[in-house]
Amino acid sequence: MRITRDDYHGRTKITKKEKKEPLKEAPAESPAPLEAPTSADAPLSTSTNLPQPNKNKVDLSVKLSDTEIKKQLSILAEETMHQLSEENKTLRDVEDIYLIFKGQMMVINKCHLLTVSEQQEQNAQVYACYYKKKFELTKLEMKKKMG
């Protein structure tokens, strides 16, 4: 059901059958928000105006070159390998770290930030570190169960 301006201001009465009947007591004056602001309202209305989009807008985004992006992504891979090689990690921690890296690589792949060969190289390095740590932790758990 659509509500018209007259319905909103109470000038018509809506019945259960959704038929509109005009009210006999409908006010004749127009509502105040639709009127043009007077000089007394001017200071108030200017303070509530929304800022104009793209007007005096400062671009705060940082534009990185391809080499800087690749450098940051290689640092990401190195940090992941460092996290994987830290002591006192459980098998679950190692799997979570690797899962986060895989998700990041999916985003990198979707955005085409690295070439396929660069992605494969980083994946191979991190996977080797992950697999080594996982193997060590699995081996320790087996020793604990047996011994």
C-alpha positions as CSV (number, residue, x, y, z in Angstrom):
1,M,0.0,0.0,0.0
2,R,1.4,3.4,-1.0
3,I,1.1,6.3,1.4
4,T,0.7,9.7,-0.2
5,R,1.5,13.1,1.1
6,D,-2.1,13.7,2.1
7,D,-2.1,10.4,4.1
8,Y,1.1,11.4,5.9
9,H,-0.3,14.8,7.0
10,G,-3.6,13.3,8.0
11,R,-5.8,14.8,5.3
12,T,-7.3,11.5,4.3
13,K,-8.7,8.7,6.4
14,I,-7.8,5.1,5.4
15,T,-10.5,2.5,6.0
16,K,-10.0,-1.2,6.4
17,K,-10.9,-1.8,2.7
18,E,-8.0,0.5,1.8
19,K,-10.3,3.1,0.3
20,K,-9.3,6.7,1.0
21,E,-11.9,9.2,2.1
22,P,-11.1,12.9,2.5
23,L,-11.3,14.2,6.0
24,K,-13.5,17.2,6.6
25,E,-11.1,18.7,9.1
26,A,-8.1,18.7,6.8
27,P,-5.8,21.6,7.4
28,A,-5.4,24.0,4.5
29,E,-1.8,25.2,5.2
30,S,1.2,23.5,3.8
31,P,3.7,21.9,6.2
32,A,6.7,24.0,7.4
33,P,9.6,21.8,6.1
34,L,8.6,22.4,2.5
35,E,8.8,26.2,2.8
36,A,11.8,28.1,1.8
37,P,14.0,29.1,4.7
38,T,13.6,32.7,5.9
39,S,16.5,35.0,6.9
40,A,16.0,34.0,10.5
41,D,16.3,30.3,9.6
42,A,19.4,30.8,7.4
43,P,22.1,30.4,10.1
44,L,20.4,27.3,11.5
45,S,19.9,25.6,8.1
46,T,23.5,26.2,6.9
47,S,24.9,24.5,10.0
48,T,22.8,21.4,9.3
49,N,23.6,21.1,5.6
50,L,25.6,18.0,4.6
51,P,29.0,18.6,3.1
52,Q,29.2,18.6,-0.7
53,P,30.7,15.4,-2.0
54,N,34.0,15.8,-3.8
55,K,34.3,19.5,-2.8
56,N,37.7,20.3,-1.3
57,K,38.2,16.6,-0.7
58,V,41.7,15.5,0.2
59,D,42.9,12.2,-1.3
60,L,44.5,10.4,1.6
61,S,45.0,7.1,-0.2
62,V,48.6,6.0,-0.8
63,K,49.4,4.9,-4.2
64,L,52.0,2.2,-4.3
65,S,54.1,1.2,-7.3
66,D,54.2,-2.4,-8.4
67,T,57.6,-3.0,-6.9
68,E,56.4,-1.6,-3.5
69,I,53.3,-3.8,-3.6
70,K,55.5,-6.9,-4.4
71,K,57.9,-5.9,-1.6
72,Q,55.0,-5.7,0.9
73,L,53.6,-9.0,-0.2
74,S,57.0,-10.7,0.1
75,I,57.2,-9.3,3.7
76,L,53.8,-10.8,4.3
77,A,55.1,-14.2,3.2
78,E,58.3,-13.8,5.4
79,E,56.2,-12.9,8.4
80,T,54.0,-15.9,7.9
81,M,57.0,-18.2,7.7
82,H,58.4,-16.5,10.9
83,Q,55.1,-17.1,12.7
84,L,55.1,-20.7,11.6
85,S,58.7,-21.3,12.8
86,E,58.1,-19.8,16.3
87,E,58.5,-22.1,19.3
88,N,55.5,-23.1,21.5
89,K,53.1,-23.3,18.7
90,T,50.4,-26.0,18.7
91,L,49.3,-27.9,15.7
92,R,46.1,-25.9,15.7
93,D,48.0,-22.6,15.8
94,V,50.1,-23.7,12.8
95,E,47.1,-24.7,10.8
96,D,45.3,-21.4,11.6
97,I,48.3,-19.4,10.5
98,Y,48.5,-21.3,7.2
99,L,44.8,-20.9,6.7
100,I,45.0,-17.1,7.1
101,F,47.9,-17.0,4.6
102,K,45.9,-19.1,2.1
103,G,43.0,-16.6,2.5
104,Q,45.4,-13.7,1.9
105,M,46.8,-15.3,-1.2
106,M,43.3,-15.8,-2.5
107,V,42.7,-12.1,-2.2
108,I,46.1,-11.4,-3.8
109,N,45.2,-13.7,-6.7
110,K,41.8,-12.1,-7.2
111,C,43.3,-8.6,-7.3
112,H,46.1,-9.8,-9.7
113,L,48.7,-8.2,-7.4
114,L,51.4,-10.9,-8.2
115,T,52.2,-12.9,-11.3
116,V,51.4,-16.6,-11.3
117,S,55.0,-17.5,-10.9
118,E,55.5,-15.1,-8.0
119,Q,52.5,-16.5,-6.3
120,Q,53.6,-20.1,-6.8
121,E,57.1,-19.2,-5.4
122,Q,55.6,-17.6,-2.2
123,N,53.1,-20.4,-1.8
124,A,55.9,-23.0,-2.1
125,Q,58.1,-21.2,0.5
126,V,55.3,-20.8,3.0
127,Y,54.0,-24.3,2.4
128,A,57.4,-25.8,2.9
129,C,57.7,-24.0,6.2
130,Y,54.2,-25.0,7.2
131,Y,54.6,-28.7,6.3
132,K,57.9,-28.9,8.1
133,K,56.4,-27.4,11.3
134,K,53.3,-29.6,11.0
135,F,55.5,-32.7,10.6
136,E,57.5,-31.8,13.7
137,L,54.4,-31.2,15.8
138,T,52.8,-34.3,14.6
139,K,55.9,-36.3,15.4
140,L,56.0,-34.8,18.9
141,E,52.4,-35.7,19.5
142,M,53.0,-39.3,18.4
143,K,56.0,-39.5,20.8
144,K,53.8,-38.2,23.7
145,K,51.1,-40.8,22.9
146,M,53.6,-43.6,22.7
147,G,55.9,-42.6,25.5
